[in-house]
């Protein structure tokens, strides 16, 4: 596995070794010991989630004010642009974002630690998005920041107005959000 540090050092892009031939491919998608030893990620992932979305669907920017979730995300079909926004007030990168393309073709994974808002937009016809989390989903603690907040300034690579859920349409401005210490 190759580990690439993003513009936010705690957010990491992971490139697993993929072994392929004319029959297909094999890759190890999760190995706790390798994550700890190679990437410095020592997390206890407790829940796996899988979503499917169509082109231009944008989900996020989501986080939980309690039971904060670290996430290890990947795409098994299609392509997305994935984003993490630092909400840790004590961090030198508070309010900054890091983003990357995840696809079924590149097999990359994105590690988003607890203390970040997370979101993605689908660039392909559809995309299957899988993610491990370090804590359980707690809807009573879920928050959403607007995807297009000018104070964050994410450079989303989509065309036109994205397709949003009612929850994402009602996202808070970054300046009104609840942050972590």
Secondary structure, DSSP 4 states (H G I P E B T S, - for coil): -EEEE-SSTTSEEEE--EEEETTEEEE----HHHIIIII-------EEEEEEEETTBEEEEEEESSS---EEEEEEESEEEEEEEE-BTTSTTTT-EEEEEEETTT-EEEEE-TTEEEEEEE-SSEEEEEEEESS---GGGEEEB-TT-TTT-------SSPB--HHHHTPBPGGGS--B-
